[in-house]
Every structure is written in structure tokens, then in C-alpha cells.
Amino acid sequence: MFSFFDRLSAGWTAAKACLEVLRRDKKLVVFPLLSGISCLVVLASFAIPLAVARPAFLGAFLNEDADVHQTPVWFWLLLFAFYFVNYFVIYFFNSALVYCALAHFRGEDVSADDGLRAAARRLPELLAWSLVSATVGLVLKWVENANEKVGEIVAMILGGAWSVATYFVVPVLVVEGVGPMKAIQRSWKVLTKTWGESIGGHAGIGWALLPFWLLGVLAIILAVFALTKSVAVGAVLLAAALLYLLLLGLVDATLKGILLGALYLYATAGEAPEEFGTRVLKRSFTAKE
């Protein structure tokens, strides 16, 4: 079992390599930004009409507890539609990010528009994959709400297994352009080819950025406290803290997309990008030599 410091060290090493890629290719952060804005638009387009028409169901829609035995069928259909559109938005911009990251690793000079066009060329595959993901998401939501305690545990385990098995699906779709079932098979094959079940080490970037997230939470707490003393000062501090967390979230998502592309390239072609090296890529998963 790896210690906290092993994971922190491995994650920080990988994060520094990803940061170097981002420093050289700053356009990569555009895709998480567009994804975040689009997801907010999608959420508003579903939540606002629901809040107006059926306020009682808004809490369940926003992932709070809901009684699956009393919730009408139309609500589950609406939730499925939301999952489908939201997943599609996320996968679309992630595909553009991975495409540009892989191009960077190959030494190719591509623009953000090239990344978006590459994702658009995989539109049928992305739509099909979004449909599968929405179905799985809805099933997990139903299981979670079917039983208050056991359901949450089962949904967490199944969701974790699903995340592991589909870890490389996005780069597989971008590079190979296969269907959903083939993408899952290829993702699992790519994963087990080199690292097997050590996928959890990828969370190392999350560990590496944890101090920065805690700093943001502390800033929010201080801003709220300042609001009780001075509304003007507290509002400024709160806005600054929220902006900091937003920027940190964009960097976090970008780094993980870069690492995903680097790992896919290393696993399929045996090539370690210039900024990484074989040692860094291995440590990002295993936290050991």
C-alpha cells in the first residue's frame, strides 16, 4: 500500500511535467473553460424550466435524495436527457484537449480550432458514447436512491469500477474512432497492458493540488467571516476566492487531460513525451520505481 507521501510525490512529479506542457501550449486550458461554461448552460437550460414547472422535483434533479418509487417516469427521462447532453459536452471538449495534447507530443503545431474540428469528426462516436454513459449514470442514480445506505455504497463501487474500465475511452475514440463497446474493450486492454489495477495512482495530481484547493477553501471561510465585519471587503475577498478556485479547477482539468494523453501515448506506442520520460509516467500510476 502506498503512503500519502508516495502519492503526493508521484503526483507532484507528474503535475510538474503537465505544467511544463501547459506552459509551452497554453491553448490547452481553453477546452476545460469552454466545457465548464457549456455545462453551466446545460444545467440552467434543464434546471430553470423544471424549477418553474415542478419546483418539488428540483432537489432530486440536482442530485439530492429522491424516492425512486414515487418519482414519475417523465422525471427519469428528463434526468437521462440531462445526463446525455452534459456527458456529450464534457466528452467533446475532452476529446479536443486530448487531440491537441497528442499533437503537442508529436511536435505538431495545431490550433484550438483544429482540436474542435477533430472532436467534431468523432461526433457519431461521441454521441454513441454519451448515450452509453447517460444510461450507466441513470442506472447508478437509481441504485443510489433505491436504498439510502446500501444503494450509495453499491453505486459508489460500481461507479468506481466503471471509471477504471473506461479510463482511456476518450483517447481511444479520438485516435481510433471505434464504437462504444469496442472503446471500452480497447480502454481496458490499454490499461491492463502496462499498469493493470494500479489506475488509482492517477489521482496523484489531485493529491499534488490538494494544498492549493485547501488554500481556496480557507480563503472562502475568511471571506465569509469578513462579510460579517464589512460587506464591501467581504464581497471583494469572496469574489477573489471564487475566481481563484475557478482558475485552479481549469488548471486541474487541463493537467489531467494532458496526463491522460501522455499515458495513452506511452501505453500504445511506448513513447514517453519529452516533458515526461518513462520514469514520470510509471510513477504517476504506481508511485514506486
N, C-alpha and C positions, 0 to 999 in steps of 0.2 A: 504494500500500500504506500502510495506516495504522500509525503508530508506536504503541509501547506506551503512550506518554503520551497520545496521542489517544484510544485506547480507554479508558484509565484515567479521563481527564477526562469523556468522554461517559458512561461507566458510572457515575461518581460523581454526575453531574448527574441521571441517571435514578434512581439509588438514593435520592438525597435526596428526589426527588418521590414515589417509592414509600413512603419512610419517613414522609413527611407524611401520605399516605393511611392508612398503618398507625397513625399517632398519632391520627388522627381516628376510625379504625374498628378498634379493637384486636381485635375478634372474629375478624378475618380469619386470625389466626395459629392459631386453633383447628383449622382444617381440615388444615394440614400436620401438626399434632400428632396428630390422630386418624388421619391417613393413616400416619404413622410407626409408631404403636402397632399399627395393624391389619396393616401389612406385617410387623412382627415376629411377630405372632401367626400369620400365614400361613406365614412361614418356619419357625417352630417346629413347626407342625402337619404340615409336609412333612418337615423335616429330622430331627426326633426319631424318628418311626417308621422312617424309612429307616436311620438310624444303628443302630437296634436290629435291624432285619431284615437289612439288607445294608450293613454298615459300609464295605465296599470301594468302594461307589458314592457315598459321602457327599461325597468330594472333588470328583468330577465334577459333582455336583448343585450344589455351592457355587461353580461356575464355574472350577474348576481344570481342567487338561488331562485329556482323556479320549479314548481310541481309539474313533472312531466305528464302526470296522469290527468291534470286539469288544463294544461296548455293546449289550445286548439291547433289543428293541423296547419292552418294558414300561417301561424307564428313560426313553426318549424320550417316551412317553405321559405318564409321571409328570411329567417336566420341562415338557411342554406344559400340563398341568393347573396346575402351579405358576405358570407364566407367565400363564396366563389369569386365575387368581384374583388374582394380585399386580397385574397391569395393571388389572383391574377396580377394585380398591381405590384405586389411585392416581388413575385417571380419575374415579372417583366423587367423591372429596373435592376434586380439582382443579376439577371442574365446579361444586361448591358454592362454592368460593373465587371462581372467575371470575364466577359469578352474583351473588354479594354485591358483588364489586368493581364490576361493571357497574351494579348498583343504586345503589351509592355515587356513581358518576359521574353518574347521572341524578338524584341528590338524593333518592332513595327511602330510607326508614328500614326496613330489613329485619333480621331476626334470624338467628342461626346456624341455627336450626331451619328458617327459610324457605329458606336455602341448601341444606340437606339434602333438604328436600321437593322443591325444584326439580331437584336431581340425581336424586331418585327418580322424578320424572316422565319422565326421559330413560333410564329403566332399560333398555328394549329396545335403544335406540341405543348405550348404553354397553356392554351385553353383546356386541352385534354388533361394536363397535369393538375390544373386548378380545379377541375371537376372532381378528380380523384381526391385531392386534398380537402376540398369542401365536404365531400362525403365522409371521409375519415374524421374530419373535425366535428361534423354534426353528430356522428355516432359517439365520439368521445364526450361531447357535451351531454348527450342523452344519458350515457352511462354515469357520468359525474353527477347528474341531477336525479338519477333513479334512486340512489341511496346516499344520504347525506355524508356518511363517513366512508363506507366501503367503496362506494362509487368514485369518490375523489381519488382514493388510493389506486384503484384499478385503472382509472382514466390516466393517472399520472404515469403508471408503469407502462401501459400501452402506448401512451403518447411519447414516452422516452424511447421505447423500442422503435417506434415509427420514425422518430427523428434520426436515430442512429442508422437505420436501414436506408433512409433516403438522403443521407448527408450529402452525397455527391450528385444528386439528381440534377441540380441546376447546371453545373458544368457539363454533365453528360448531355443534357438537352441542347446546350449551346454548341458543343463541339460535334456531337454525333447525330443530333436531330432524330432521336428514336421516340417511340410511343411510351406511354406511362409505365406499363408493365415491364417493358424492356429496360426503361430507365432505372426502375427500382432494382432489377437484376444486375445491371451494369454498375449501379452505385454500390451495391453490396459487394460485388466482385472486386471493384477498385479498392474498397475499404479493407476487405479481408486479405487482399493480395500482399499488403505491406504491413498493416498495423492491427488487423483483426479488431478485437473488442476494446482496444485502447483509445477509442474515439473520444472518451471523456477528457483527454488531455487538451483538446482544442479549447476548452473553457479557460485555459491558461491566460488568454488575452483578457478575459473577463476578470480573472484574479489580478492581472497586472494593472488594470484600470480601476480596480476596486477602491484604492485610496482616493482617486480623483472623484469617483461617484460619492464617496462618503464626504468629501470636501463640499460637494454641491448640496448634499442633504444638510450639512451643518450650516451652509450659507442660507438655505431656506428657513431653517429654525431661527437663525439670528435675524433674518428679515422679518419674520412673523413677530418676534419679540420686539423689534424696532417699531413695528406698526402700532404697538400699544403705547409707545412713547411719542412718536411723531409719524403721522400718516405719510407725509411727503418723503421723509427719509426712508421709512419702511417700504414704501412703494418702489422707490428707486432701487433699493437693495434687492427687493423681491424680483423686479424685472431683470436685474443683472444676474441673479442666481438662476432664474429660469433660462435666460439666454445662454449662460454657461453650461447648464445641463443639456440644452438643445444641441449646442456645438459638440459637446462631449459625446452625445448619442450619435451624431453624424460621424464623428471620427471612429467610434466603436464599431458601427455598422460597416464602415469602409474598410477598416483593418481586417475584420472577419471575412469580408468578401475577397480581399487581396490574398489572405492566407488560404482560403478555400481554393482559389485559382492556383496558387503555388503548390499546394498539396496534390491537387488533381494532376498537374503537370508532372510532378515528381513521381506519383504513383503510376501513371500511364506511360510516360516516356523516359522515366529515370533521370530526368533533367532537373537540377536544382537551380532556380533563378539566381542571378548574380547577387542580389541583395540578401539572399538566404544562405545557401550552402546546405549540403546534406545533413550536417550536424544539427543545424537550427530546425529543419523540418522534422527530423526524428524527435527532437526534444519537445517540439510543440505538441506531440501526442503522448510520448512516454515519460517525459520528464526525467529520463535517465539516458546514459550513453549505451 
